[in-house]
Amino acid sequence: MGVIKPTFALTANASTATTDAGPMSIALSLSATDSLDVTEVASKIIDIGTTQAIIWDASDYFTTNANFGIDGGFMYFKNLLSENSTPDLQHDICIGDARGGAGNLDGVDETKRWFSLQPGEFAWVPWDLTNDIYADGQEANLAALECWLFIRTTTVNT
């Protein structure tokens, strides 16, 4: 096992600030840190298409002996695109699952979408390893999504 130490910090000036005015009347400073035992790390940078594609297959990690609340992991996603790269294209990337079958996460099947990442945005999300994780884009883009998976379980399929 190894240890990772994720840290999240969120700061904002008060709305009355003369530079980088914040969204509230008060300044904000929020931070959280944790120390997590992990047994496996995987990463990839993937191309995004206009039809959903699998990022993480739950069957590669989940076992029937998994313990709810103990086994699982954490996923990190970052949209590597920038609006300036091709201004006439949409660069949002949708992340979700495929409960109920295949489809697109950015259109009629948006109930399967968990969240969307605009260019430069990132997300840190826990995962119980119980459903497959998919990505979908409004436009096809090469090397568009950075993905990391940190497994915190001892029941990983190998």
Residue frames relative to the residue before (quaternion, step in Angstrom):
aa qw qx qy qz dx dy dz
M 1.0000 0.0000 0.0000 0.0000 0.00 0.00 0.00
G 0.1489 -0.7626 0.6221 0.0965 3.52 -1.24 0.56
V 0.3834 -0.7158 0.5398 0.2221 3.55 -1.28 0.26
I 0.0659 -0.7411 0.6652 0.0621 3.54 -1.11 0.79
K 0.2038 -0.7843 0.5778 0.0977 3.57 -1.14 0.63
P 0.1125 -0.8096 0.5741 0.0482 3.59 0.07 1.26
T 0.0741 -0.7768 0.6253 0.0138 3.53 -1.10 0.82
F 0.0819 -0.7779 0.6224 0.0277 3.54 -0.98 0.89
A 0.0117 0.7880 -0.6148 0.0316 3.56 -0.88 0.96
L 0.0370 -0.7835 0.6200 -0.0204 3.55 -0.92 0.97
T 0.0568 0.7992 -0.5943 0.0697 3.57 -0.68 1.09
A 0.0393 0.7741 -0.6314 0.0241 3.55 -1.22 0.55
N 0.4478 -0.6537 0.5380 0.2875 3.54 -1.12 0.68
A 0.6008 -0.5110 0.4520 0.4166 3.56 -1.29 0.17
S 0.6209 -0.5683 0.3900 0.3733 3.59 -1.16 0.52
T 0.6445 0.5245 -0.3143 0.4590 3.60 1.23 -0.36
A 0.4453 0.7056 -0.4508 0.3170 3.62 1.26 -0.10
T 0.4600 -0.6956 0.4806 0.2713 3.58 -1.03 0.75
T 0.7531 0.2169 -0.1681 0.5980 3.61 1.22 -0.35
D 0.8494 0.0284 -0.0589 0.5237 3.55 -1.00 0.87
A 0.0061 0.8279 -0.5587 0.0483 3.56 0.75 1.06
G 0.3766 -0.7495 0.5110 0.1880 3.54 -0.97 0.94
P 0.6443 -0.5639 0.3742 0.3563 3.58 -1.30 0.06
M 0.7382 0.3734 -0.2078 0.5220 3.60 1.27 -0.24
S 0.6133 -0.5641 0.4046 0.3768 3.56 -1.25 0.29
I 0.7242 0.3414 -0.2198 0.5574 3.59 1.25 -0.27
A 0.5364 -0.5856 0.4894 0.3602 3.56 -1.25 0.39
L 0.2344 -0.7756 0.5752 0.1127 3.57 -1.16 0.63
S 0.0792 0.7594 -0.6438 0.0507 3.54 -1.06 0.83
L 0.0850 0.7953 -0.5842 0.1380 3.56 -0.30 1.30
S 0.1162 0.7918 -0.5958 0.0674 3.58 -0.91 0.83
A 0.0394 -0.7700 0.6368 0.0064 3.52 -1.24 0.63
T 0.0368 -0.7792 0.6257 -0.0029 3.56 -1.07 0.80
D 0.0360 -0.7860 0.6169 0.0187 3.56 -1.10 0.68
S 0.2606 -0.7149 0.6203 0.1903 3.54 -1.31 0.26
L 0.0413 -0.8435 0.5335 -0.0468 3.58 -0.42 1.24
D 0.3380 -0.7008 0.5903 0.2151 3.55 -1.01 0.86
V 0.0139 -0.7986 0.6016 -0.0098 3.57 -0.85 0.95
T 0.2990 -0.7689 0.5447 0.1510 3.55 -1.11 0.72
E 0.7957 0.0964 -0.0401 0.5966 3.58 1.22 -0.37
V 0.0795 -0.7657 0.6367 0.0443 3.54 -1.17 0.71
A 0.0036 -0.7746 0.6322 -0.0160 3.55 -1.00 0.88
S 0.0029 0.7964 -0.6047 0.0002 3.56 -1.11 0.63
K 0.0645 0.7801 -0.6210 0.0404 3.52 -1.26 0.49
I 0.2244 -0.6974 0.6546 0.1864 3.50 -1.33 0.37
I 0.0922 -0.8466 0.5241 0.0020 3.55 -0.57 1.15
D 0.4892 -0.6008 0.5487 0.3140 3.48 -1.36 0.49
I 0.2621 -0.7560 0.5800 0.1532 3.55 -1.10 0.69
G 0.1521 -0.7813 0.6008 0.0737 3.54 -0.98 0.92
T 0.6066 -0.5605 0.4177 0.3785 3.54 -1.28 -0.18
T 0.6666 0.3584 -0.3005 0.5804 3.56 1.31 0.27
Q 0.5791 -0.6224 0.3849 0.3594 3.57 -0.92 0.84
A 0.0878 -0.7735 0.6274 0.0178 3.52 -1.14 0.82
I 0.5162 -0.6655 0.4443 0.3054 3.56 -1.00 0.80
I 0.2493 -0.7396 0.6085 0.1435 3.55 -1.08 0.85
W 0.7960 0.0165 0.0419 0.6037 3.57 0.73 -1.13
D 0.2509 -0.7605 0.5870 0.1188 3.57 -0.81 1.08
A 0.4391 -0.7345 0.4536 0.2488 3.58 -0.50 1.19
S 0.6398 0.5492 -0.3422 0.4146 3.60 0.99 -0.72
D 0.5781 0.5707 -0.3798 0.4426 3.60 1.23 -0.25
Y 0.7869 0.3311 -0.1351 0.5029 3.58 1.20 -0.52
F 0.7103 0.4719 -0.2620 0.4518 3.59 0.96 -0.84
T 0.0878 -0.7643 0.6350 0.0702 3.56 -1.11 0.73
T 0.6222 -0.5532 0.3967 0.3866 3.57 -1.20 0.38
N 0.6690 0.4893 -0.2996 0.4726 3.59 1.23 -0.32
A 0.3727 0.7520 -0.4786 0.2581 3.60 1.24 0.15
N 0.3223 -0.7470 0.5575 0.1654 3.54 -1.11 0.76
F 0.4510 -0.6965 0.4956 0.2567 3.56 -0.70 1.13
G 0.8179 0.2348 -0.1870 0.4908 3.56 -0.87 0.96
I 0.7071 0.3889 -0.2563 0.5321 3.58 1.24 -0.28
D 0.7449 0.3367 -0.1919 0.5431 3.55 0.78 -1.04
G 0.4304 0.6694 -0.5259 0.3002 3.53 -1.14 0.60
G 0.2398 -0.7714 0.5678 0.1582 3.50 -1.18 -0.51
F 0.4113 -0.6701 0.5562 0.2690 3.50 -1.35 -0.28
M 0.1912 -0.7752 0.5950 0.0924 3.53 -1.05 0.81
Y 0.1417 -0.7466 0.6447 0.0826 3.54 -1.14 0.76
F 0.0356 -0.7865 0.6165 -0.0095 3.57 -0.93 0.95
K 0.0314 0.7794 -0.6257 -0.0044 3.56 -1.11 0.69
N 0.3498 -0.6974 0.5900 0.2079 3.54 -0.95 0.99
L 0.2482 -0.8202 0.5058 0.0993 3.58 -0.43 1.25
L 0.5454 0.6413 -0.3901 0.3729 3.58 1.26 -0.12
S 0.2009 -0.7372 0.6228 0.1684 3.53 -1.31 0.28
E 0.5950 -0.5873 0.4153 0.3584 3.57 -1.10 0.69
N 0.6689 0.5377 -0.3010 0.4158 3.57 1.06 -0.71
S 0.5281 0.6650 -0.4142 0.3276 3.60 1.17 -0.43
T 0.7584 -0.1174 0.0833 0.6357 3.60 0.97 -0.86
P 0.2618 -0.8423 0.4487 0.1437 3.60 0.17 1.28
D 0.6607 0.5206 -0.3222 0.4344 3.61 1.11 -0.47
L 0.6708 0.4776 -0.2983 0.4827 3.62 1.25 -0.09
Q 0.4517 -0.6412 0.5467 0.2933 3.54 -1.29 0.45
H 0.1693 -0.8301 0.5279 0.0601 3.59 -0.79 0.98
D 0.3964 0.7075 -0.4967 0.3094 3.63 1.17 0.32
I 0.1599 -0.7640 0.6190 0.0868 3.56 -1.13 0.75
C 0.2407 -0.7739 0.5749 0.1124 3.57 -0.84 1.04
I 0.1382 -0.7643 0.6266 0.0647 3.56 -1.08 0.84
G 0.2512 0.7705 -0.5569 0.1818 3.59 -0.94 0.86
D 0.4873 -0.6236 0.5051 0.3442 3.55 -1.23 -0.54
A 0.4499 -0.7034 0.4912 0.2482 3.56 -1.28 0.14
R 0.1248 0.7975 -0.5771 0.1235 3.58 0.95 0.80
G 0.8112 0.2434 -0.1889 0.4971 3.56 -0.89 0.90
G 0.7275 -0.4475 0.2480 0.4572 3.60 1.16 0.30
A 0.6985 -0.4843 0.3489 0.3947 3.48 -1.39 0.09
G 0.2277 0.7498 -0.6031 0.1489 3.53 -1.30 0.30
N 0.5436 -0.5864 0.4674 0.3769 3.53 -1.23 -0.40
L 0.4243 -0.7147 0.5024 0.2385 3.55 -1.04 0.80
D 0.7166 0.4669 -0.2513 0.4531 3.59 1.17 -0.46
G 0.7377 0.3851 -0.2348 0.5025 3.61 1.18 0.18
V 0.8668 -0.0220 0.0346 0.4970 3.54 -0.78 -1.07
D 0.7101 0.4281 -0.2553 0.4973 3.61 1.17 -0.41
E 0.2234 0.8300 -0.4944 0.1294 3.58 1.11 0.55
T 0.5183 0.6273 -0.4335 0.3872 3.62 1.19 -0.19
K 0.6415 0.5037 -0.3175 0.4838 3.60 1.25 -0.34
R 0.5696 0.6060 -0.3724 0.4119 3.56 1.29 -0.26
W 0.2964 -0.7471 0.5706 0.1681 3.57 -0.95 0.93
F 0.7744 -0.1834 0.1536 0.5857 3.57 0.95 -0.92
S 0.2982 -0.7194 0.5946 0.1998 3.55 -1.35 0.21
L 0.2200 -0.7615 0.5977 0.1203 3.53 -1.14 0.72
Q 0.2689 -0.7318 0.6041 0.1651 3.55 -0.79 1.01
P 0.7165 -0.4450 0.2878 0.4537 3.62 -1.17 0.33
G 0.8172 0.2273 -0.2043 0.4887 3.55 -0.91 1.02
E 0.5884 0.5838 -0.3812 0.4096 3.62 1.17 -0.31
F 0.1486 -0.7797 0.6046 0.0665 3.54 -1.27 0.53
A 0.1239 -0.7760 0.6122 0.0876 3.57 -1.31 0.28
W 0.1683 -0.7232 0.6625 0.0988 3.53 -1.26 0.69
V 0.0412 0.8388 -0.5302 0.1166 3.58 -0.39 1.25
P 0.3852 -0.6873 0.5520 0.2732 3.63 -0.94 0.79
W 0.0982 -0.7831 0.6128 0.0409 3.57 -1.18 0.58
D 0.3202 -0.7638 0.5368 0.1608 3.58 -0.84 1.02
L 0.4754 -0.7043 0.4078 0.3342 3.61 1.29 0.17
T 0.5246 0.6913 -0.3808 0.3192 3.60 1.18 0.28
N 0.7875 0.1421 -0.1442 0.5821 3.64 1.10 -0.25
D 0.5842 -0.5805 0.4409 0.3568 3.52 -1.23 0.56
I 0.2960 -0.7484 0.5723 0.1573 3.56 -1.13 0.73
Y 0.1050 -0.8167 0.5675 -0.0057 3.56 -0.80 1.11
A 0.1906 -0.7311 0.6382 0.1476 3.53 -1.36 0.37
D 0.0213 -0.7754 0.6309 -0.0173 3.54 -1.19 0.63
G 0.1604 -0.8075 0.5616 0.0824 3.57 -1.02 0.71
Q 0.5458 -0.5930 0.4750 0.3533 3.52 -1.27 0.35
E 0.7593 0.1105 -0.0649 0.6380 3.56 1.26 -0.51
A 0.5147 -0.6102 0.4911 0.3487 3.57 -1.23 0.39
N 0.0633 0.7881 -0.6064 0.0849 3.58 -0.89 1.00
L 0.3841 -0.7218 0.5315 0.2211 3.55 -0.94 0.92
A 0.8541 0.0660 -0.0703 0.5111 3.58 -1.18 0.72
A 0.2810 0.8256 -0.4406 0.2128 3.55 0.98 0.92
L 0.8115 0.2301 -0.0885 0.5298 3.61 1.02 -0.70
E 0.2111 -0.7478 0.6197 0.1103 3.54 -0.85 1.06
C 0.0375 -0.8104 0.5836 -0.0350 3.59 -0.82 1.03
W 0.0324 -0.7687 0.6388 -0.0001 3.54 -1.03 0.93
L 0.0964 -0.7760 0.6214 0.0488 3.55 -1.11 0.73
F 0.0845 -0.7790 0.6213 -0.0004 3.54 -0.82 1.10
I 0.1853 -0.8053 0.5579 0.0763 3.60 -0.39 1.25
R 0.1613 -0.8011 0.5734 0.0581 3.58 -0.83 1.05
T 0.5528 0.6444 -0.3546 0.3916 3.57 1.12 0.55
T 0.3546 -0.7025 0.5643 0.2496 3.53 -1.27 0.31
T 0.6639 0.5032 -0.2992 0.4653 3.60 1.26 -0.02
V 0.2589 0.7824 -0.5256 0.2111 3.58 1.10 0.61
N 0.4606 -0.6355 0.5414 0.3013 3.54 -1.08 0.77
T 0.0411 -0.8035 0.5931 0.0317 3.58 -0.91 0.79
